[in-house]
Amino acid sequence: MPDFDLVIRHGTVATASDVFAADIGIAGGQVVALGRNLGPGAREIDATGKLVLPGGIDSHTHIEEPRPGPTANADSFASGTASAAVGGTTTVIGFARQARGGSMAAGIAEHRARAAQSRIDYGFHMILTDPRPEILTEELPALVEQGYRSFKIFLTYSGARITDGEALRVMAAARRLGALVCIHAEHHELIEFYTEALVAAGYTRPLHHAWAKPMVVEAECVHRVCRMAEALDVPIQVFHVSGEESAEEIERAQRRGLKVWGETCTQYLVTTAEDLDRPGLEGAKFLCSPAPRAKADQAALWEMIRRGVIGNVTSDHAPTRFGGPDGKTAFGEDAPFTKLPNGVPGLAARMPILFSEGVAKGRIDLPTFVAITATNAAKLFGLHPKKGTIAVGADADLAIWDPERRVTITRSLIQDANDHTPYEGFEVTGWPETTLVRGTPVVENGRVVGAPGFGQFLPRGPYDLIKPRGVFPGPFNPVDGVPV
């Protein structure tokens, strides 16, 4: 009789704190043994010369989200999570959106139905676009209790943005309920002012999207939300920090002791505003918000990762086809940047690019790579220790990497449903060969073998990391209405 369902032998195991040689024994979907010369498994994988890493956790993904049209999200949960697994990711956290004037619970129910085809495990952030009192006091307590323990708010975009006053009410609700607030932080009115001036002057190409969103619109808003969080003593994460100045605002907040976490995305580490200046509408393939910055910002972000200011790196996967009636060219080949949908695809490319640009090029060590792609997100969003690490008792979510393999990224290689990738032709060193979710192969030798629907929803209970500090800037607690 075998001792294990699966044994992975002779690999080099890496966690966020250590790198060591060990065999991994798996039973019942969990890691049950780490050591040398383990007993036999019903199935065995020889990982000689390979790294065995925790499966990635991509905590910022837009998969199969409905839009008003004419453009559409290119991926289904079946195709998007296939692509994620190809790149070594075993858990995604996406977004369930509240319709303006509608119910948050209804938005979650609709998105849960779509997510039933996920090939890997998943959770959701709740996007609050209309935080009316009845939503905050009647719907959210039950939803948080059901395991939806993070909110996303936008301070820009006409269809999603909320006011600063509404943002404060969401933060206060999160503090009472034990949830984390995640924020898209850009100064909406300033962007509109820039945009109107640019359009009036005839500057409407994809490049001018970056002109409409210079760093000042991001850095000012990041400063503002950090101060708002300080005033209410509520933990927050700032999404998609794009460069030096906004990262510095987060570092200043952290130095004051605030529970403020920073995230950046793959595209901000390898693309720049110059990519938006490609011929014709090609620059639209790189158009996202905040806009890509400069080479100096890339270097600054790597430094912030090394210092721990930026704790996790996501894809912010938001796929729109380039061609076709629902693609980026839907408004014509000369469409102004104001009509172009934001977002780039990147589920499969995230971890290989970070490994190649980070570990292979010596910018970060292997434990830091594990931290920014898996462990930190697991801790921040209440999935640790079941996810994001390799340890006895953890889910056997694993990626077996060939650290020396050289790969040129192509659209066909990443296996999503989009018709392009902004990373076309990008050469990387290191690629995941096999990806396992709860001990079951989802990708083997680059081939997707996991079935749609294998993924499980991950409810998140209360956890200490996002508890308020109990510190206010004055003698009054404005959330609970009591002196401190």
N, C-alpha and C positions, 0 to 999 in steps of 0.2 A: 504493500500500500504506500502511495506517495505521502510525504509529510506535508506537502504544500500543493496548492492549485497551480502555482507558477513560481519558478525560481529564476531570477536574473543573476547570472554568474559573471565574475571576473571584471566587473565594471568599476569605474571610479565614481563614487557617489559624492554629490555636492549639495550642501544646504546653505542657508544664509550665514552660517557660522563656521562651517568646517568643510573640508574635502578629505575623503578617505576611501580606501579600497575596501569593498565589502560585497558579499552576495546579499540579495534581497529575497526573503521568503514572503509569499503573498497567499492569503487564504480568505475567502469570504469577501473579497474586494478590498481588503485592508493589508497594510504591511504588518506582518506578525513576527518577523525575525530579521535581524541585521547581523551579519557575521561572516566568518570564513567556513568553508566546507559544510555548508548546510546540507540537510538531507535532501532526498529526491523530490522533484515536483512532477505533477501530472504533465506539465509542460515546462520546458526550460528555454531560456534565451541566453546565448553566449554574447556578453557585452565586452569582450576583450578589446582593449584599445578605445573604448567608448566612454562617454560620460553618461551617468544616469542622474537626471535632474528632476526636481518637482515639476509637474505639469504647470504650465503658465496659467495665471489668472489675469484676464483682460477685463478690467473693471470699468471700462468706458467703451461700450459698443452700441451701435445703432443697427439692429438687424430686424428686417421686415416691419419697419415702422411705417404706418400709413401717412400719406401726405395729401394735401388738397389737390395736387396736380398742377400742370400736366406732367411734371417729372415724378419719378417713382424711385423708391428704395429698391435696388437691384436684387438684393438677397432675400431668400427665404431662410427660416431657421435651419432647414436641412442643408442648404448650400453654404450659408455663412459659417455654421459650426463645423462643416467638413473642412473648410478653409482654415479655420482656427486650429483644428487638430493637425492639419498638415504642417503648421508652423510650430507645433509643440504645446499649444494651449489646450487645457482640459476643463476650464471653467470660464464662462463669460458672465458679466453682469451688464444687462441692458437697461432699457428704459420703457416704462409704461406711462403713457401720457394722459393727463386729464384734459378733456376737451373744454374749451372756454364755455362756461355756463353749465358744464356737465359734471358728472360724478367721477371721482378718482377710483372708486371701487369698480365702476363699469369699465374704465380704461384698463385696469389690471385684469379683469376677467377676459376682456378681448385679447389682451396680449398673452395671457397664459394659454389661451387656446392656440394661438399661433406658435408659441414656444413648445408645444407638445411634440413637434417634429425635431427638436434639438438632438444632436448626436452626442453632445457633451453636457456636463452639468451647468446649471445656470441660476441666476437670481436677477432681481430687478431693483433699480432706483425708481422712485415715483417722481414724475415731472409734474409739478404744481404750477398750472398756468392761471388758476382762478381760485386763490386761497380764501374763499368766503368763510365766514365764521362757522357755518354748519359743516364745511369740509374739515376745518381744523379741529373742531370739537366733537363732531359726531362720527365722521368717517375715519379720520386718521388714527385714532386710538385703536380701533379694531384692526386696521390694516397693519399697523406696526406690530401688534400682538400676533398677527398671522405670519410675521417674518419679513415684512417689507420695511427694513430698518434704515433706509436712507432716502432723502429727498434731493431732488435737483431743482434749482431755480435758475432762470435766465434773467439777467438784467439788461439784455438787449434782444433783438428780433421782435418785430411787431406782433407776430402771431403767438409768441410765448412769453414775452417779458412781463415782469411784475414790477411794481414801484418799490422804492426803498422802504416805504411804510409797510407794504405787504411783505417784503422780505423780512423785516423785523418781526412781523407776526408769525411767519413760518419758522424763523429761528427760535422764537419763544416756544412755539408748539413742539419743536424738536427737542428743546431742552427738557420740557415737561415729560415727553414721551420716551426719552432715551434713544433718539435717532440722530443720524449724522446728516448735516446739510452740505450738499455739494453745489458749487456755484460756477456758472458761466459769467465771468466778470469782465464786462466791457461797458464803457460809458456810452449809452444809447444816443442821447441827444448830441453828443459830440460827433459820433459817427454820422448821424443824419446831417449835421452841419457840414462836415467834410464832403459827404456824398452829394448834397445839393450843389455845393460849390464846384465839385469836379464835373458833374454832369452838365452844369451850366457852361463850363469852360470847354466842354467837348472831350473830356478825358474819361473814357468809358470802357477801355480794354481790361482784360483780366488783371494786368499789372496794377491798374488803378484801384482795384479792391484793396491792395496793400496800402496805397496812398490814403484811402479812406479810413484805414485802421492803423495809424502809426502807434508805436509803443505807448505813447502817452494815454491813449484811450483805455488800454489794458492796465497799465501800472496805476493810474489814478483809481480805477475801480477796484483793483486788488487791495490797494491801501484802504479804500472806503469799507470794503466788506470785512477786512481784518479788524478795523476799528468798531464796526457794528457788532462783530462777534465778541470783541472784548467788552463792549458795553453790556451785552446780555449774558456773558459767560457761557457761550455755546461753542462747541467744537465745530469746525468746518474743514472741508477740503476745497481748495481752489483747483478747478479743472484746467487742463491744457495751458499751463504756463509756457509762454512762447519765447521768452528771452530774459536777458540779464536784469532789466529794471523791475519787472514784475516778480522775478525770483528774489530780488533783494528785498522787496516789500514783505514777502513771506518770511525771509530770514529774520528781518527785524521783528516781526510778530513772534516768531519762535524764540528769539532772544529775550523777549519780554515774558516768556513762559506760557504763551498762549498755545492752546491746542488747535493749531492751524497746520494743515498738511498740504504739500504741493505735489501736483502731478504734471508731467509733461508727456508728449506724444512722440512717436517715432519720427513723424514728418518734421518736427522742429529741430531734430538732431541731424537731419541729412538733406533737407531742402531749404531753399532760401527764396526771398521775393523775386530773385532773378528768374526762377523757374516759371513764374507767372507771366514772364515777358517772352514766352516762346511764340513762334509764328502762328498767325491765325487765332483760332480758339484753343490751341493746344495748351496754353497756360491754364485753362479752366480745369485741367486734370489735377492741378496742384492747389486749387482754390479752397481754402478752409478758413475758419475763424477760431481764434485770432489768426491773422495772416502770418505766413512764414516770414522770418526776419533775415538777419545777416549772418555771415560766417562767425563774426565775433559773438553773436548770441548763442550759436551752437557751442562754441568753446565754453562760454559762461554756464550753459546748462550742464555740460559734462562736469564742470567744477562743482556745481550745486548738487549734482548726484553724488559725487565723491564725498562731499561734506554732509550729506544726508538731508539737505534742505528739500530737495526733490526726492520723494521717497518711492514713487512708483511711476512706471512708464507704460502708457496704454497705446492702443491703436486709434482710438476715437473713430473706429470704422464706420463710415457713413457713405455707402456705395451708391453712386448714380452712374448709369451707363453714359458713355460719351455720345454715341449716335442713337438714332431712333426717335420715335415720337415722344418717349418719356425720358430722354437723355439730356445731357448738358447742352446739346445743340437744338433742343426743342423750340427755342425762341429764335433760331436762325444762326447761321455761321458768324454773323457779326453782332450777336446779342451783347448788350451792355452788361457790365459786371453786376449791376443791380438785379438782373434777371437770372443770373447763374446760381444754381443750387450750391450751397456750401458742403464741404466734406470730401474726404478721400477714403478709398478702401485701404485696408492694411492688416487684416486679421492674421494672415499667414506670414506676412513679412516682418511683423513686430519683433519676435524673439530672434530670428536669424540675423536681422540687421543689428540689433542691440548686442548680440554675441560677437558679431564680426567687428563692428565699429567700437565696441567696448572692450571685450576680453581679448580678442585676437590682436587688436591694435594697442593694447596695454593701457587704455584709459581707465579701466576698472578691473578688479579681480573677479574671479568666478563667484565667490560668495555674494558680492555686491550685485552681480548679474541676477543671481537667484532671488535676492531680496527685491530688486526693482521690478522683476517680472512675475513674481509669485508670492513670496512670503509677506512682504509688506502689505500688499493688497488683501491677503487673507486676514491679517491682523486688523487692518483698518476697517474692514467691512464685516468682521465678526465670523469669519470662516475658519480661523485657526483654532486648534491644531489639527483639525480634520483635513484641511486643505493647505497647500502652499509649503509643505515640508515633506521630508522623508524621515519617518520615525515610526516606531512600533505604535500601532493604534491609529495612525493616519490612513486616510484613503490612499489606495495605491494608484494615484494619479501621477504618471511618470512620463518623461520624454527621454528617449535614448538617443544621444547625440554623437555624430561623428565630428569631432572638433577640427579635423583637418580637411574635411570635404569642401571643395570649392564649387559654388553654385552660382549661376547667373539667373537672377529672378526674371521670370516671364509670366505673362498673364495666365497661360495654361498651367504652369507649375503650381500656382497658388490655389487653383480649383474653387474659386468662388463663382458667382453668377454674373459678375460684372464683365464689361468688354475691354477693360484696360486696368493697368496698375500704374500709379505714379513712380513705382520703383522698377519699371521695365528696364532691363539691361544692367541693373545694379548687381555688382559682384560681391558675394559674401563668402567668408570662410567659416565653416561650421553649419551643420544642418541636422535637424532631427530626422532619424530614420523610422522610429517607431514611437507611437503615442498611445498610452494606455489610460483609460478612465476606469477607476475602481477595479484595476487588475485586468480589464478586458481591452484587447487591442481595438483601437478606433482607426489608426493608421499603421500599416505595416509596409516597410520599405517604400514609403512615399505613396502607397495606394490606400485610398479610403475604404475601410472595411466595416466601420461602425454603422449601424442601422439608424435611420431617423427614428426618433422616439426613445433612444437608449438613455439620453440625458435625463437627469433628475432635477427638479426644483429644489433649491437650497434655502429653506427658511432660516432666518437669523434671529437668534434670541438676544437678550441684553448682554452686554459685555463691558468690562471696566474701561477699556481704552478711551471710549467716547463719553465717559461720565464727565460732567462739568467739574471745573476745579474748585468751585465755591468761592471765587474771587471776583469782586466787582470793582470798578474804578472809583466808586463813591460809596457812601454809607447806606445805599438803598438798592435792594434787589427789585428791578423793575418788572421782572417776569412774574414773580409771585406776590409783588406788592408789599414787601416787608423790609424793615431795616436789617442791616447785616452787621 
